[in-house]
Amino acid sequence: MNYMKKTLLLAGVASLFAVNTANAEVKPYVGLDYNYSSYGMDKPYNDAFEDDYNSLSFVAGAKLMENFGLEAFYQRSLNEKNTYDGDKYSSRIQNYGVDKEVELIAGLGLGQYQTKYREQGYTSSKEEALGIRANVGAQYNIDENWSVRGMYRHVYLQKSVMNDINEFSAGIRYNF
């Protein structure tokens, strides 16, 4: 099932680059973002597992019209370690999805969020949840090919021990 989700995401990204040359307005781009994410979690998870993560996102998107575009992302953090009641825990995040954006750099999207947990001496476990994403930010076009952007993102997670995510990102884009 997980491979099916990744395959669908990759197919969506590929379709962003299947550009009809007759439509000169479609402009694909790729980018890299640094993200700082703060997770809101239910008890006792909020004490046992780290709730702040640093991660990188790889993005691919296309500006489809003057004020409208789509962007797909894949995000992953390093393992974070925490100690609670003398026990050692580690966790990491891995997310992917698609956002619909407008030139104002505001948008809504969906993402699949996966968190892996491990208490030292025990087997690891994993939780997946669908997230509804709301984005706002600013972008500066350095020239016709390069741009930089800063974003704030709030993610509401459904059916999860994690309630929500507040995330800040800064990144660079190369426009084809």
N, C-alpha and C positions, 0 to 999 in steps of 0.2 A: 504494500500500500504506500509506504514512504517513497519508494522509487517512482510510483505513479505520480505523486505530487511533484517531485523534482522534475520528472519528464514533462509534465504540463507547464511548469514554470519555465523550463528551458525552451519549450515550444513557443510560449508567449514572448520570451526574449527574442527568439529567432524571428518571429513574425514582426517584431519592431524593426528589424533590419532588412526585412523583405520589402524594400522600398520601391514603389512604382516611380520610375524616373520621370514620368510625365507630370507628376505632382511635385513641383519644385519646393513646396512649403514643408514637406516632411524632412526633418533633420535629425538623424540618429546621433547619440552621444554615449560615451562611457565615462565612468568616474570611480572615485575612491573616497570614502568618508571615514573619518574618525568619529566614534560615538561614545558618549558618556550616558549610561542608562541607570536609572534608579527604580528598582522594582518595589512595589507595595505587595507584601505577602501576608497570608493568614498566620496566626500563631499555631504551632510552635516554630514553623518554618522561618519566620522573620528573625528569630534568635539564632537558629542553627546555621542557616545558609547566608552567604554574602548577599546583600541586596543592591550593591553598586558595582557596575561592570564597565570596563573599557573594552571597546571592540572596534573592528574594521568592517566596513560594508563595501562590497563591490556592486556597482550599479550599471545598468544599461537602460537607455530610454530613447524616446523619440519625441520631438516637438512635432505634433501632427497638424496643427493649425497655428495661427498667430498667438492665441492665448490658451492653448490646450495641449497637453502631452501625457504620455504614460511612462512610468519608470518601474523597472523590476530591480529587486535587491536581494543580496545574500549577505548575512551578517553573522559573525562568530567572534566570541571572546576567548581569551585564555582561561585556564582553570583558576578559580579563586578559592582561597582556603580560609576557613573560619574555625574557631574553637568555641564550643558551648557546653557547659556543665562538664568540662574535662574531656569531652569527646571531640575529635577532629573531623571536620566535614570539608568537602570540596564540591564545587559546582561550576558549570559553564553554560552559556547561552548560545543558541544557534537559531537563526530566524531567516525566513525568506517570504517574499510576497510581491505585490504589485500596487503601486499608488497611481492615482489619476491626478495630475497636477495642472494648474493654470499658471500663466506667466507671473502672477503675483506670488508664486511659490506658496500656494495654499492648496491643500488637497485632502482627499479621503482615500482610504485603501483598506485592504485586508492583508494579513500576514499570518503565517504559520509559525508559532513560537515553540521552541523546544528547550527545556532546561534539564540538564543531567545533574543528579545529586549522588553523592557518595559519602557515607560515614566510614571513617577509617576502620578496617577490619570487617566490613560488611560489603555485600554486593551493591553495585550501583543501581539506581533507578532513574527513570526518565519520565518527564511529563510533557505532553504536547497540548497546546491550546490555540484556538483561532482567535486572532486579535483584530479589533477594529481600530484603524489608525487615523488620527487627525493631525495634519501637518501645517505649520506656518513658518515662513522664513523669508530671507532676502537673498538675491543673487546679483552678482556684479559681473558683467561681461567684459573681460579684459580686452579681448579682440573678437574677431569673428569665430575663432576656434576654441578659445579658452575662457572658462568662467569659474568663479568661486562662489560658494554659497554657505550660509549658515541656516540651520533649521532647529525648530523645537517640535517635538512629536509627543503626543499623548496616545497611549495604546490602552484600550479597555480589553481585558482578557476574559473570555467566557469559559466557565466550567474549569476553574484552575485554582490551585492554592495561591497563585499569584493574582492579585486583584487588578493591578494596572502597572504601567511603565511610564515614567517621565524621562524623555531622552533629548539630549542636545547633540547636534552633529555639526561638523565643519568639513567641507570637502571641496574637491576640484573636479571639473568636468572638461572633457575634450569633445567638441562638437564637430562632426564630420561635414 
